[in-house]
Amino acid sequence: MPSKHPVIQLRRSGVHKCYCQAAPLTTALSNAWLPPDMNVVQLARLNKFREFLKFDRPSVKRVVLELTPDSMADAREYARFREYLIRGRQDQPRAGVALEMESQGYKVFILPPGQEARWLGYSGDMMVAVIRSSW
């Protein structure tokens, strides 16, 4: 059965982790679609999410998508990556940062479930991707 949402390949520093379906939770931007390959190349401290998502700037646009494993085969690595973000570095939970959309004026932040995701209106137990405009 074909997926009803776009499928992306999630990587960490170029290493394949899993395939995810990306289901929009907010209204999409006309020119902001996740590319089929998202490579997490930076880790931001999750306790700074208000800063890196620029909530102090009302003109900044954000799209929130729920990321779910594409298949049962992806579920194990998906869960490992989610736990990797929750554990973070030095016991500091992290958000993954992907830069594939930077040339279009966007950054993508991948957040684990929890308080920060709930602040965005998401109460599930999956990861969420936030596409954030630079302006």
N, C-alpha and C positions, 0 to 999 in steps of 0.2 A: 504494500500500500504506500503510495507516494506521500511524502510529508506535506503538510499544509502550510508550513512556514519555511522561509529560507534556511538552508543548512550552511553553517560556517565550519571551517576547520580551525580549531583552537590550538595554538602553539605557544610554547614558552621558550624564548631565545632560540627559535628555529626548530625545536624538537616537537614533533606531533604529540598532542595530548589526547584529543578526542574530537568528534564531530558533534555539533550542537544545533538544535533548531532554535531560531531566534524569533520569538513571538512578541510583537509590539504591545506594550502596555499603555503607551501614550500615543498621541497623534504623531505620525511620522512627518519628517521634513521632506519636501519634494526632492531634494538633492542629497539626502543623507541616508544611504542604504549601506548596511554593513557589507564589506567586501567578503568574498567567499573564504578568504584566509586571513585570520587575525593572529598576529604574532605579539604576544606580551613581552615587551622588551624592557619595561621599567616596572618598579613596584612603588606605589605611593602609600604613605602611612594612612590607614583608614580613618584614624582620628582627625585627620585634616581634610575629610571629604567635603566639608562646606567650602573650604578654600579652593581645592582643585576642581570642584564642580561650579565654582564662581557664583554661589548663591547670593553674594552681595551685589551682583550686577544683573538687574532685571532684564536687560536686553539680550542676555545670553540664552540661547535656545538649547533645550535638552530633550532627548528622546530616550525613553526607558524601554528595554526589551528583556523579557525573561529568556534565559538560556537553559534549555533542557537537553539531556543526552539524546542524540538522534536515534540510537538503537540500544538494545541490551548490551551489545558488544562495547559500546562507548561508556556505559554507566560506571564501570569501575574506575577508569582513568578520570572521568568527570568528577567523581566523588573525591579522588585523590587530589585533583587540582583545587577543588573547592576547599578541602581541608588545608591545603598548602596556603591558601589566602587567609583562612581563619587563623591558622597558627602563626603565619607571618615570619618575620625575622626578629630575633631578640624578643620574642613573645609580644610583638606588635603586629596585630592584624593588618593586612595589606589589601590594596586594590591593584589589579593588574592594569597596565597602561599599554595600549596598542596605538601605533602611530600611522597605520596605513592610510588614514583619511586626512592626515595633517595638511597635505597639499590642497585639499578642498576646504580647509578652514575648520576642521573638526578633529577632536581627539576622542578615543574610546576608552572608557574606564570600566573594568569588570570587577564588580563587587560581590563578595560572598553574602549569603543571607544573614540577616541580623538587624541590629538597631539602625544602621545607616540605610539599608535597603527599605526598612519600614518607614523611615523618614521620607523616602521617595514614593511612598504609597504601596510598597510591595510587602506582603506578609507571608509569602511562601517560603519554601526551604531550598530553592534553586538559586543559582547565580543570576545576577542581572547585569546587562551591559547598558551603559549610559553613553550616548553619543552627545558630546557637548561642543557647541560652536565656540569659536575663538573670539567672537565679537559680541 
